[in-house]
Amino acid sequence: MNMATSDLPLPASGVLRDGTHLLPIRVYYEDTDAGGIVYHATYLRFAERARTEMLRAIGVDLIRLRDDHGLVFVVRRGEVDYQRAARLDDMLMVQSDLVELGGATATIAQVIRRLTPAQDLGEELVTFRAHVACMQTSGRAGRLPPDVRARMKTLVKTSHSTTPSRSK
């Protein structure tokens, strides 16, 4: 089979809407426990993937950040609230909002929802609050380069609450 790579589909990268990043994810067998319920640590992987795609969507290349500036992002603190379980083959949506941005830190509020035909963004399953820091590859704290910080600043939600909200 001869096929150019330009003819192949790209991995899901999500979409930015009004500064909110949305990443669709399907639950696979590997994401679940023996009962077909999503394993609790899997939600952390989903959230990490969404944060990476959010940065990619605004043109922040994490490999260039590491190679050109010697900087990486690390999760300094995370808060999670598990409300409902996702199951094998569920379609999920990870919503990510940048709610705070400092010179070397950022806070991202994230909500994972199960998509259902009857609801716009679906039933809320898990909420996260990730506090990330910019660190030099040597292990010391580092500041965000001005161009990266400027790109990230375009996403900051000034009206977003300080904690992920629960559905009523």
C-alpha positions in Angstrom: 0.0 0.0 0.0 1.5 3.3 -1.1 0.2 6.2 1.0 1.7 9.6 1.8 1.8 10.5 5.4 -0.2 13.6 4.5 -3.1 11.2 3.6 -3.1 9.7 7.1 -5.4 11.0 9.9 -3.7 12.9 12.7 -4.0 12.0 16.4 -6.8 13.9 18.2 -5.5 17.3 19.4 -8.8 18.8 20.5 -10.0 22.3 19.8 -9.8 25.8 21.4 -13.1 27.6 21.9 -13.1 31.0 23.6 -9.8 30.1 25.4 -11.1 26.7 26.7 -9.4 23.6 25.3 -11.6 20.6 24.6 -10.1 17.2 24.0 -12.2 14.1 23.1 -11.0 10.8 24.4 -12.5 7.3 24.0 -12.1 4.8 26.9 -10.2 1.7 25.8 -9.8 -1.6 27.5 -6.3 -0.7 28.6 -7.8 2.3 30.6 -10.0 0.1 32.8 -9.8 -2.4 35.6 -11.1 -5.9 35.4 -14.7 -4.6 35.8 -14.5 -2.3 32.9 -14.3 0.8 35.1 -11.7 3.5 34.3 -8.8 3.0 36.7 -8.4 6.1 38.9 -4.8 7.0 37.7 -5.9 6.9 34.1 -7.8 10.1 34.6 -4.5 11.7 35.4 -3.1 10.6 32.1 -6.2 12.0 30.3 -5.7 15.3 32.1 -2.0 15.4 31.3 -2.7 14.7 27.6 -5.2 17.5 27.5 -2.8 20.0 29.1 -0.2 19.1 26.5 -2.6 19.5 23.6 -3.8 22.8 25.0 -0.2 24.1 24.9 0.2 22.7 21.4 -2.9 24.5 20.3 -1.4 27.9 21.1 1.9 27.0 19.5 4.0 26.0 22.6 6.3 23.2 21.5 7.4 21.3 24.6 10.4 19.7 22.9 11.7 23.1 21.7 11.1 24.5 25.2 13.3 21.7 26.6 15.9 21.8 23.8 16.2 25.5 23.3 15.6 26.8 26.8 16.4 23.8 29.0 12.9 24.1 30.6 10.1 21.6 31.3 6.7 21.7 33.0 6.2 19.7 36.2 3.1 19.2 38.3 3.8 20.7 41.6 0.5 20.0 43.2 -2.8 18.4 42.0 -6.2 18.3 43.4 -8.7 15.7 42.1 -12.4 15.0 42.9 -13.8 11.7 41.6 -17.5 12.0 41.2 -18.7 9.3 38.9 -17.0 6.4 37.0 -16.3 6.2 33.3 -16.6 2.8 31.6 -15.2 0.9 28.7 -16.0 2.5 25.3 -17.4 5.8 26.9 -16.7 8.9 24.9 -15.2 11.6 27.2 -14.4 15.2 26.9 -11.6 16.8 28.8 -12.1 20.6 29.3 -9.0 22.6 30.3 -9.0 26.2 31.4 -5.9 28.1 32.4 -7.0 30.1 35.5 -3.8 31.5 36.9 -0.5 32.4 35.3 2.7 33.6 37.1 6.2 34.1 35.9 7.1 30.4 36.4 3.8 28.8 37.4 0.3 28.1 36.0 -2.9 26.6 37.4 -5.2 24.7 35.1 -8.7 23.7 36.0 -9.9 20.6 34.2 -13.2 18.7 34.0 -13.7 15.3 32.5 -17.2 14.6 31.3 -18.9 11.6 29.7 -20.5 12.7 26.4 -24.1 11.8 26.1 -26.6 12.6 23.3 -28.8 14.5 25.7 -26.2 16.9 27.1 -24.0 19.5 25.4 -20.7 18.6 27.3 -22.1 15.7 29.2 -22.1 14.4 32.7 -19.3 15.6 35.0 -17.1 12.7 36.2 -13.9 14.1 37.5 -12.5 17.6 38.3 -8.8 18.5 38.5 -6.8 21.5 39.5 -3.2 21.1 38.4 -0.6 23.5 39.7 2.3 23.3 37.3 5.8 24.9 37.6 8.4 25.7 35.0 11.7 23.9 35.9 15.1 23.9 34.3 16.3 20.4 33.2 18.9 20.7 35.9 16.2 20.5 38.5 16.2 24.2 39.5 13.2 26.5 39.1 13.0 28.4 35.9 10.9 31.3 34.5 8.7 31.0 31.4 10.3 32.5 28.3 8.5 35.8 27.4 7.0 34.4 24.2 5.7 31.2 25.9 4.2 33.3 28.7 2.6 35.7 26.2 1.0 32.7 24.4 -0.3 31.2 27.6 -1.6 34.6 28.8 -4.1 34.6 25.9 -5.8 31.6 27.6 -6.2 32.9 31.1 -9.8 32.8 32.3 -10.2 35.9 34.4 -13.8 35.1 35.2 -13.2 31.4 36.0 -13.8 30.4 39.6 -10.8 29.3 41.7 -12.0 25.7 42.0 -13.5 23.5 39.4 -17.3 23.7 39.6 -19.6 20.8 40.1 -22.7 20.2 38.1 -25.9 20.6 40.0 
